[in-house]
Amino acid sequence: MTTAGDPAFSPWRHRFAVFTACCTLALIFVGGLVTSTGSGLAVPDWPLSYGMLMPPMVGGVFFEHGHRMVATFVGLLTTILAVWTARSEPRAGVRRLAWVALAAVVAQGILGGITVKFLLPTPVSVTHACLAQAFFCMTIALAYSTSREFLAGPSSDPDRAHVGPAAIVATAVVFLQLAVGAVMRHMGAGLAIRDFPLAQGRVIPAFDAPGVAVHFAHRVGAVLVLLAVVHLLLHAVRSRERRLIRTAAIALVLVVIQIGLGGATVLSSRAVVPTTAHVMVGAAVLGACWLSTLRAFRLLRRPQRLASGLHGTRVAVTS
């Protein structure tokens, strides 16, 4: 029975949150297209494009202005979700998260404008890329916090397999790897090492050219990500929680695909398709590890040990 103040399952708000998260992943793909095609300065002004709301969609303008259009759409979705959440969500933590997500997407748009105005400065471009990943994680958290699974509450078993800490480590390692990848991409070091899987025909390259250190650090990071996700999957298997095993297994599959895309990016001399897919799949790996973290702390901890930020003391699920 639902009591006053209890969060009830809202299927349409949950679906809308999931849709927003999926559109955010698509936005990351479109943003990757801008970088992959070298279209970052195809439109020299901001917020308008050549002084127009809709310029001729030709050449690099198609990618850069298309990115702005998708970003505007995601911003609109986030605004709707924030207002909807503020009006119908009894949990203060979820309401705050919705407003933080809205602030993040606004900041992301401003960073995009600064990137154009100051001719793609690497620090701003890297910050823009990292904030995109953080915002994606916020949309996942909003979607999960409105799901039936979250509202149903944890199982009676504590996290004896330590899945939560393993998931946190995996998420942190993936985020750092994406940050290094953004530095490499925006400083133009994507082909500083032109062979794969070796580096200049060796296991460890000679650091005799600009960008080699950053590129090699990104390759080392890929190995660390693989180890962290395997570690997560092993702990998930020990927990015997099928939902955690499934999410961790998906993360591992995505990591394998990501490593293959990284090799294809190098061997194809940064062809647009593998390079852009590499950006998107990297975000998907982060999303899977972050969802594993949220699930581990929600499903396996004892109810009395859970923080009350995102849920009430009593939770009711209604159809």
C-alpha positions in Angstrom: 0.0 0.0 0.0 1.4 3.4 -0.9 1.8 5.9 1.9 2.1 9.7 1.6 5.6 10.7 0.5 6.6 7.3 -0.9 7.9 7.3 -4.4 5.7 5.4 -6.7 6.8 3.9 -10.1 6.1 6.4 -12.9 6.5 4.4 -16.1 6.3 7.4 -18.4 8.8 9.4 -16.5 11.1 6.4 -16.3 10.8 5.8 -20.1 11.5 9.5 -20.7 14.6 9.4 -18.6 15.8 6.3 -20.4 15.1 8.0 -23.7 17.1 11.1 -22.6 20.1 8.8 -21.6 20.0 7.1 -25.1 19.8 10.5 -26.8 22.8 11.6 -24.8 24.8 8.6 -26.0 23.8 9.6 -29.6 24.9 13.1 -28.9 28.4 11.8 -27.8 28.5 9.9 -31.1 27.6 13.1 -33.1 30.2 15.1 -31.1 32.7 12.4 -32.1 31.8 12.9 -35.7 32.7 16.6 -35.4 36.2 15.7 -34.2 36.7 12.8 -36.6 35.8 14.9 -39.6 37.8 17.9 -38.5 34.6 20.0 -38.5 35.0 21.8 -35.2 35.5 25.2 -36.8 33.3 24.7 -39.8 30.9 27.2 -38.2 33.0 30.1 -36.9 30.3 31.8 -34.8 28.1 30.9 -31.8 25.3 30.6 -30.8 24.1 31.2 -34.4 25.7 29.5 -37.4 26.8 32.1 -40.0 24.3 34.4 -38.4 21.5 32.0 -39.0 19.4 29.4 -37.1 19.7 27.0 -40.0 22.6 27.5 -42.3 23.1 25.4 -45.5 24.0 21.9 -44.3 27.0 21.4 -46.6 30.5 20.1 -45.9 31.7 20.4 -42.3 28.7 22.6 -41.5 26.5 19.4 -41.6 28.5 17.9 -38.8 29.1 20.9 -36.6 25.6 22.5 -36.9 24.1 19.0 -36.7 25.9 18.5 -33.4 24.4 21.8 -32.2 20.9 20.7 -33.2 21.2 17.4 -31.4 22.7 19.1 -28.3 19.8 21.5 -28.3 17.4 18.6 -28.5 19.1 16.9 -25.5 19.0 20.2 -23.6 15.3 20.4 -24.2 14.8 16.8 -23.0 16.8 17.5 -19.9 14.8 20.6 -19.2 11.5 18.7 -19.5 12.9 15.9 -17.3 14.1 18.3 -14.6 10.8 20.2 -14.4 8.8 16.9 -14.5 11.0 15.5 -11.7 10.7 18.6 -9.6 6.9 18.5 -9.8 6.3 14.8 -9.2 9.3 13.3 -7.4 9.1 13.1 -3.6 12.8 12.2 -3.2 14.9 15.4 -2.7 18.0 13.6 -3.9 16.5 12.8 -7.3 15.1 16.3 -7.6 18.6 17.8 -7.0 20.2 15.4 -9.4 17.7 16.5 -12.1 18.6 20.1 -11.6 22.3 19.3 -11.5 21.9 17.5 -14.9 20.2 20.5 -16.3 23.0 22.8 -15.1 25.6 20.4 -16.6 23.9 20.4 -20.0 23.8 24.3 -19.9 27.5 24.4 -19.0 28.2 21.9 -21.7 26.6 24.2 -24.3 28.6 27.2 -23.0 31.8 25.2 -23.2 31.0 24.3 -26.8 30.6 28.0 -27.6 33.9 28.8 -25.9 35.6 26.1 -27.9 34.5 27.7 -31.1 35.1 31.3 -30.0 38.7 30.5 -28.9 39.5 28.2 -31.9 39.5 24.8 -30.2 41.8 25.3 -27.2 42.8 21.8 -26.0 42.0 22.4 -22.3 38.5 23.6 -23.1 37.9 20.9 -25.7 39.0 18.2 -23.2 36.8 19.6 -20.5 33.9 19.7 -22.9 34.5 16.0 -23.7 34.8 15.0 -20.0 31.7 16.9 -19.0 29.8 15.1 -21.7 30.7 11.8 -20.1 29.8 13.0 -16.6 26.4 14.3 -17.9 25.8 10.9 -19.5 26.3 9.3 -16.1 23.8 11.7 -14.6 21.2 10.7 -17.1 21.8 7.0 -16.3 21.4 7.7 -12.6 18.1 9.5 -13.2 16.9 6.7 -15.4 17.9 4.1 -12.8 16.5 5.9 -9.8 13.0 6.0 -11.5 13.1 2.3 -12.4 11.0 -0.5 -10.9 14.2 -2.2 -9.8 15.4 0.7 -7.8 12.1 1.3 -6.2 11.7 -2.3 -5.3 14.6 -2.0 -2.9 17.6 -4.1 -2.1 17.7 -7.9 -1.5 18.3 -9.2 2.0 21.9 -10.1 1.2 24.8 -7.7 1.9 27.6 -7.2 -0.7 29.8 -10.0 0.5 31.4 -10.2 -2.9 32.4 -6.5 -2.7 30.9 -5.7 -6.1 30.3 -2.1 -5.2 34.0 -1.2 -4.6 35.0 -3.2 -7.7 32.4 -1.3 -9.8 33.6 2.1 -8.4 37.2 1.2 -9.4 36.1 0.1 -12.9 34.1 3.3 -13.4 36.9 5.5 -12.2 39.5 3.8 -14.4 37.2 4.0 -17.5 36.6 7.7 -16.8 40.3 8.5 -16.5 40.9 6.5 -19.7 38.3 8.5 -21.5 40.0 11.7 -20.3 43.4 10.6 -21.6 41.7 9.6 -24.9 40.2 13.1 -25.1 43.6 14.7 -24.5 45.2 12.5 -27.2 42.4 13.2 -29.6 42.3 17.0 -29.2 46.1 17.4 -29.2 46.2 15.5 -32.5 48.2 12.5 -31.2 45.8 9.8 -32.5 48.4 8.6 -35.0 51.6 9.3 -32.9 52.0 5.5 -33.0 50.9 4.1 -36.3 51.1 0.4 -35.7 49.0 -2.0 -33.6 49.1 -4.0 -31.3 52.8 -3.2 -31.1 54.1 0.4 -30.8 56.7 1.3 -33.4 57.3 -2.4 -33.7 58.1 -2.8 -30.0 56.2 -3.4 -26.7 57.3 0.0 -25.4 58.0 2.7 -28.0 60.8 5.2 -28.1 59.3 8.4 -26.8 61.0 10.5 -29.5 58.1 12.3 -31.0 55.4 14.7 -29.8 52.3 12.8 -28.6 53.9 9.4 -28.3 53.7 9.5 -24.5 50.0 10.4 -24.4 49.1 7.9 -27.1 51.0 5.1 -25.3 49.4 6.1 -22.0 46.1 5.6 -23.7 47.1 2.1 -24.8 48.2 1.2 -21.3 45.0 2.6 -20.0 43.1 0.2 -22.2 44.8 -2.7 -20.5 44.0 -1.3 -17.1 40.3 -0.9 -18.2 40.2 -4.5 -19.3 41.7 -5.7 -16.0 39.3 -3.5 -14.0 36.2 -4.8 -15.9 37.3 -8.4 -15.6 37.8 -7.8 -11.9 34.3 -6.4 -11.7 32.8 -9.4 -13.6 34.5 -11.9 -11.3 33.1 -10.1 -8.2 29.6 -9.9 -9.8 29.8 -13.7 -10.5 30.7 -14.3 -6.8 27.6 -12.3 -5.8 25.3 -14.6 -7.8 23.1 -11.6 -8.6 22.1 -12.2 -12.2 21.4 -8.5 -13.0 24.9 -7.5 -11.9 26.5 -10.4 -13.8 24.6 -9.4 -16.9 25.7 -5.7 -16.7 29.3 -6.5 -16.0 29.4 -9.0 -18.8 28.0 -6.4 -21.2 30.8 -4.0 -20.0 33.4 -6.6 -20.8 32.0 -7.3 -24.3 32.1 -3.6 -24.9 35.7 -3.3 -23.7 36.7 -6.0 -26.2 34.9 -4.2 -29.0 36.5 -0.9 -27.9 40.0 -2.3 -28.1 39.3 -3.6 -31.6 38.0 -0.2 -32.6 41.1 1.4 -31.2 43.2 -0.9 -33.3 41.0 -0.2 -36.4 41.3 3.5 -35.8 45.1 3.4 -35.9 45.4 0.9 -38.8 42.9 2.9 -40.9 44.7 6.1 -40.2 41.7 7.5 -38.2 39.0 6.7 -40.6 35.8 8.4 -39.6 33.6 5.3 -38.9 35.9 3.4 -36.5 37.2 6.6 -34.9 33.7 7.9 -34.1 32.5 4.4 -33.0 35.5 4.3 -30.7 34.3 7.5 -28.9 30.7 6.2 -28.5 31.6 2.7 -27.4 34.0 4.2 -24.8 31.0 6.1 -23.4 29.0 3.0 -23.4 31.7 1.2 -21.4 31.6 4.0 -18.8 27.8 3.8 -18.7 27.8 0.0 -18.1 30.4 0.3 -15.3 28.4 3.2 -13.7 25.2 1.2 -13.9 27.0 -1.7 -12.3 28.0 0.7 -9.5 24.4 1.9 -9.0 23.0 -1.6 -9.1 25.6 -3.0 -6.7 24.9 -0.4 -4.0 21.1 -0.7 -4.5 20.6 -4.4 -4.8 23.1 -6.0 -2.4 23.4 -3.7 0.6 21.1 -4.3 3.6 18.2 -1.8 3.7 19.2 -0.3 7.0 22.7 0.5 5.6 21.5 2.4 2.5 21.8 6.1 2.3 18.5 7.9 2.1 19.5 10.4 -0.5 17.7 8.8 -3.5 15.0 6.8 -1.8 12.6 7.0 1.2 12.4 4.8 4.2 9.4 3.0 2.8 9.1 2.4 -0.9 6.0 1.3 -2.8 5.8 0.2 -6.4 2.6 0.7 -8.2 1.7 -0.1 -11.8 
